[in-house]
Amino acid sequence: MQSEKLQKVLARAGHGSRREVEAMIQAGRISVDGKISTLGDRVEMHAGTKIRLDGHVLSILEAEDTVCRVLAYYKPEGELCTRSDPEGRPTVFDRLPKMRGSRWVAVGRLDVNTSGLLLFTTDGELANRLMHPSREVEREYAVRVFGQIDDAKILQLSRGVQLEDGPAAFRTIKYQGGEGLNQWYNVTLTEGRNREVRRLWEAVGVQVSRLIRVRYGDLNLPKGLPRGGYKELDLPDINYLRQLVDMTEETVSKMPVERDRRRVKANQIRRAVKRHTGVAPSRRSTGPAKR
């Protein structure tokens, strides 16, 4: 039996992305057969292996025994991309369906004032590959900006500007309409740097007043999905993501059969809307032009 890095084993089993698991190891929270693990440890999985997180035994299923699940979540403004917040503020994990033996791993992050499409998966390895800069997965955002915008600024944003963490540029910029100094654009990036869209506009003297992620790769924010609601992706969409990062395709899904799917979706939306009320108040504003 070949050994594997501990963080890869735990990520594949859905206990976090590799980065999250590495942070747990560095904090001394994980042990293997009673011994506190260190970064770089390898493990051979067999029937008697006991891996614990904070003293609790983790369920470790072999890759062929697990089913990859992916959720598309409509993140509202005001929610944090963290599992818990010391100040008790709402997080993106609060409304996700509960699971035993696994947990949802966020594919990247959106800042607290950004809304829109956020993907979650039970496969930490899939999340890790999708987030890796080398994959250059395209993200599209609808952005409302305030300020004077001319051709020179658009050209500058297309060619690149220097940010504190290196040069950056939008792959595409498309005007969507607006009134006065408030204008809507759709922009695309292939990176996931912190607040990159906002920082790019700010670099040319323009403020972002609304930011919504509307697409990740070829997956769009599902139509009709309310803020705070989620939709489980079907097998073709899951395999699209897996093919995107050179992972083997899944052959089974935990999606409900067709006759139950509409009922499940309707119930999910009703629960999401009810739970969302009072958590992240909606803000009335002119939306981006429909395409």
C-alpha positions in Angstrom: 0.0 0.0 0.0 1.4 3.4 -1.0 1.5 6.3 1.3 0.0 9.7 0.6 0.4 13.1 2.1 -2.0 13.6 4.9 -3.5 16.8 3.6 -4.3 15.1 0.3 -6.1 12.2 2.0 -8.2 14.5 4.1 -9.0 16.9 1.2 -10.1 14.0 -1.0 -12.4 12.8 1.8 -14.0 16.2 2.0 -12.6 17.5 5.3 -11.4 20.8 3.7 -9.3 22.0 0.9 -5.6 21.2 1.0 -4.9 24.7 2.3 -7.4 24.4 5.1 -6.1 21.0 6.1 -2.5 22.3 6.1 -3.6 25.0 8.5 -5.2 22.4 10.8 -2.0 20.4 10.7 0.2 23.4 11.5 -2.1 24.3 14.4 -1.6 20.8 15.9 -5.2 19.8 15.6 -4.7 16.6 13.7 -3.3 13.3 14.9 -2.7 9.9 13.2 -3.0 6.9 15.5 -2.5 9.1 18.6 0.5 11.0 17.3 0.2 14.8 16.5 0.9 15.3 12.8 3.3 17.7 11.2 3.2 19.3 7.8 4.6 16.9 5.2 3.6 13.7 7.0 2.5 10.8 4.9 0.0 8.1 5.8 -0.9 4.6 4.7 -4.6 4.1 5.0 -5.8 0.7 6.3 -8.7 -0.6 8.4 -7.1 0.3 11.7 -5.8 3.8 10.9 -7.4 6.5 13.2 -7.1 10.1 12.1 -8.5 12.6 14.6 -9.3 16.3 14.3 -9.5 18.0 17.7 -9.8 14.5 19.3 -12.7 13.4 17.1 -12.2 10.4 14.7 -12.7 11.4 11.1 -14.5 9.3 8.5 -12.0 8.5 5.7 -13.6 6.8 2.7 -11.6 5.6 -0.3 -12.0 7.8 -3.4 -14.0 5.2 -5.2 -16.5 5.0 -2.3 -17.2 8.7 -2.2 -19.6 10.6 -4.3 -18.6 14.1 -5.4 -21.2 16.7 -4.7 -21.3 20.3 -5.8 -23.6 23.2 -4.8 -24.1 26.5 -6.6 -24.9 29.0 -3.8 -26.2 32.6 -4.3 -24.1 34.4 -1.7 -25.8 37.6 -0.4 -23.9 40.7 0.6 -23.1 40.7 4.3 -22.0 37.0 4.6 -18.4 36.0 5.4 -16.6 33.3 3.6 -15.5 31.6 6.8 -16.8 28.6 8.8 -17.3 30.7 11.9 -17.0 34.3 13.0 -16.0 35.3 16.6 -18.4 38.3 16.3 -21.3 36.0 15.4 -21.8 37.5 11.9 -23.5 35.3 9.3 -21.3 33.0 7.1 -21.8 31.3 3.8 -21.9 27.9 5.5 -24.9 28.7 7.8 -27.6 27.7 5.3 -25.9 24.8 3.5 -27.3 21.3 4.0 -25.8 19.3 6.9 -23.8 16.1 6.2 -22.3 13.3 8.3 -18.7 12.2 7.7 -17.9 15.0 5.3 -18.3 18.7 4.9 -18.7 21.4 2.3 -15.5 23.1 1.0 -15.8 26.5 -0.6 -14.2 26.9 -4.1 -12.5 30.3 -3.5 -14.0 33.3 -1.7 -16.1 36.4 -2.2 -15.6 39.4 0.0 -18.3 40.4 2.5 -19.7 43.1 0.2 -19.7 40.9 -2.9 -22.7 38.7 -3.8 -23.3 36.1 -6.5 -22.2 32.6 -7.5 -20.1 30.6 -5.0 -19.4 26.9 -5.5 -19.1 24.3 -2.7 -18.0 20.7 -3.1 -17.5 17.7 -0.9 -14.3 16.9 -2.8 -11.4 18.9 -1.3 -9.1 17.9 -4.2 -11.5 19.3 -6.7 -11.7 22.5 -4.8 -8.0 22.8 -4.5 -7.4 22.3 -8.3 -10.2 24.8 -9.2 -8.6 27.4 -7.0 -5.1 26.9 -8.2 -3.9 29.9 -10.3 -2.4 27.6 -13.0 -5.9 26.5 -14.0 -6.9 30.0 -15.0 -10.7 29.3 -14.6 -12.6 32.3 -15.9 -14.9 34.2 -13.6 -17.4 36.8 -14.7 -18.7 39.7 -12.6 -21.5 42.2 -13.1 -20.1 45.4 -11.6 -21.7 48.8 -10.9 -19.2 51.6 -10.8 -19.4 55.3 -9.9 -17.1 57.8 -11.6 -16.0 59.3 -14.8 -15.0 56.5 -17.3 -13.5 57.1 -20.7 -11.8 55.0 -23.4 -8.4 55.6 -21.9 -9.4 54.0 -18.6 -11.0 51.0 -20.3 -7.9 50.5 -22.3 -5.7 50.7 -19.2 -7.9 48.1 -17.4 -7.6 45.8 -20.5 -3.8 46.1 -20.9 -3.1 46.0 -17.2 -2.4 48.1 -14.1 0.1 47.6 -11.3 -1.4 46.5 -8.0 0.4 46.0 -4.7 0.6 42.3 -5.3 1.6 42.5 -9.0 0.2 43.5 -12.4 -3.5 42.6 -13.2 -6.0 43.2 -16.0 -9.5 42.3 -17.0 -9.7 39.7 -19.8 -12.9 41.3 -21.2 -14.9 44.5 -20.3 -18.4 44.9 -21.7 -20.6 47.9 -21.1 -24.1 47.0 -19.9 -25.8 50.4 -19.4 -26.6 52.8 -16.6 -27.5 56.4 -15.7 -25.3 59.3 -15.0 -22.1 58.4 -13.2 -23.5 55.0 -12.2 -22.6 52.5 -15.0 -22.8 48.7 -15.2 -20.1 46.6 -16.8 -19.5 42.8 -17.1 -15.8 41.9 -16.6 -13.9 38.7 -16.6 -10.8 37.5 -14.8 -8.9 34.2 -14.6 -7.5 34.8 -11.1 -9.0 34.9 -7.7 -6.9 37.4 -5.9 -8.3 39.2 -2.9 -10.7 42.1 -3.9 -9.1 42.1 -7.4 -12.1 43.5 -9.3 -12.5 46.4 -6.8 -8.8 47.1 -6.7 -8.5 47.3 -10.5 -11.3 49.9 -10.8 -9.9 51.8 -7.9 -6.5 51.9 -9.6 -8.0 54.1 -12.4 -10.0 56.3 -9.9 -13.4 54.6 -10.1 -15.3 53.3 -7.1 -17.2 50.0 -7.2 -20.7 50.3 -5.6 -22.1 46.8 -6.4 -20.4 43.6 -7.4 -22.0 40.3 -8.3 -20.3 37.2 -9.6 -22.5 35.8 -12.4 -20.4 33.0 -13.8 -17.6 30.5 -12.9 -16.1 28.7 -15.8 -19.1 27.8 -18.0 -21.5 27.6 -15.0 -23.8 30.6 -14.7 -25.6 31.8 -11.5 -28.8 29.7 -11.8 -31.8 31.7 -12.9 -34.5 32.0 -10.3 -32.2 31.2 -7.4 -32.8 33.6 -4.5 -30.1 35.2 -2.5 -29.1 32.8 0.2 -30.4 29.8 -1.8 -28.5 26.9 -3.2 -28.9 24.4 -6.0 -27.1 21.0 -6.2 -25.4 20.5 -9.6 -26.3 17.4 -11.7 -23.7 14.9 -13.0 -22.9 16.7 -16.3 -22.1 19.9 -14.5 -20.0 18.1 -11.9 -18.1 16.3 -14.6 -17.5 19.6 -16.5 -15.7 20.9 -13.4 -13.7 17.7 -13.0 -12.7 17.7 -16.7 -11.6 21.3 -16.3 -9.0 20.3 -13.8 -8.0 16.9 -15.2 -9.9 14.7 -12.7 -11.7 11.4 -13.5 -15.4 11.7 -14.2 -18.0 10.7 -11.7 -20.5 8.0 -12.7 -23.1 8.4 -10.0 -24.9 11.4 -8.4 -26.8 12.1 -5.2 -29.2 14.3 -7.1 -32.9 13.2 -6.6 -34.6 11.4 -9.4 -36.4 13.6 -11.9 -39.9 13.2 -10.4 -38.7 14.4 -7.0 -36.3 17.1 -8.2 -38.9 19.9 -8.6 -40.3 19.3 -5.2 -36.9 19.3 -3.6 -35.8 22.5 -5.4 -39.0 24.3 -4.4 -38.6 23.4 -0.8 -35.0 24.5 -0.8 -35.9 27.9 -2.2 -38.7 28.4 0.3 -36.3 27.5 3.2 -33.5 29.7 1.8 -35.8 32.7 1.4 -37.2 32.3 4.9 -33.8 31.9 6.5 -32.4 34.8 4.5 -35.1 37.3 5.7 -33.5 39.6 8.2 -30.0 38.2 7.8 -28.8 40.2 4.8 -31.3 43.0 3.9 -31.8 43.6 0.3 -30.7 46.9 -1.2 -32.8 48.5 -3.8 -30.8 49.5 -6.8 -30.8 49.4 -10.6 -29.5 46.1 -11.7 -27.3 45.3 -14.6 -28.9 45.1 -18.0 -30.2 41.7 -18.9 -28.3 40.0 -21.6 
